[in-house]
């Protein structure tokens, strides 16, 4: 399973914190705009939120039914930032 890290609020805070520390030939490489392998599909439990951290940002991933009857694939993997938008609680806690 690959996770594309691309959250504007996370990217903005990381860029502002590290802007002054950069002095390498990789200055123009945007780490937040690429796909990264984060887990084997077999290691992600079905219908159970799992916390994964990439570049100090917590994400929650889970395998779920895709809900499509005519689809060849019965499951899909979802990934979101591990934070409830209402209460800022960790979604990986599964409550």
N, C-alpha and C positions, 0 to 999 in steps of 0.2 A: 504494500500500500504506500503510495506517495502522497505527501502533503505539500501543497503549494502555500508557502508562507507569504501572505500578502494582506496585512491588516494596516490600514492607513494610520490609525492612532498608535499602534505599536511601532510602525516604521518611523513615524515622526519623532517619537520619543527616543528611539535608538539612534537616529541620525543626529539629533541635537546633542545627545550625550557623548557620542563618539566623534563628532566633527573635528574637535580640536586634537584628538589623539591620532588621527590618520597621517601617515607619512610613508606609505608603501606604494609600490606600483599597482596595487589592487584598489586604489582609492575610488576608481569609477565603477568597480564591480558592485552591483546591487544584490546583496545576499537575500534580501527579502522578496525578490521577484523571481525565484527559482523553485523547482520541485525538489524535494528531499525525501529519500526513503526513511520512514519512521518506524515501521513494524511490518512483520510478515502477516499476511492475511489470516493465516491459521492461528496467530497469537492474539488476535482481536476477538474477544468473546462476543457471541451473538446476543443482541439486546441487553448488553451490559456496558455502561459508559466506562471508558478507560482513559486515564490521564496520560498524556504524552507531552514532553517538554522539548521545544525546539528554540534555540537561541534565547533561553531564559523566558520564553513565553509558554504558558500552559495551554494545551488544547485538549479537548475531549473527543475521542473517536469511538464509533460504535458500528457494528454491523446490524442492519435492520432489513425487514421485508421491503421490497420495492413497491409492492402493491399492484404490480402489473401482471395480469393473468396471461397475456400473450408473450411475455418476455422470456427469453432463453435463460437469463440470469434471475434467480429468485431473490437474491440479496444485493444490497449495496452498502457501501461504507460512507458514513458521514463524518465530517470533522468540523468543529467550531471552536472558537476561543472558549476556554473553560471558565466562563463567568456568566451568571444569570444577569440579564439586562435589568431586571427589576430590583433584585436584592443584592447583587454582586456576590452571590454564593457560588461555590464551585459546582459546576454541573456534573463533574466526575463523581461527586458524592452520591448521586443518584437518588436524591430525596424528592 
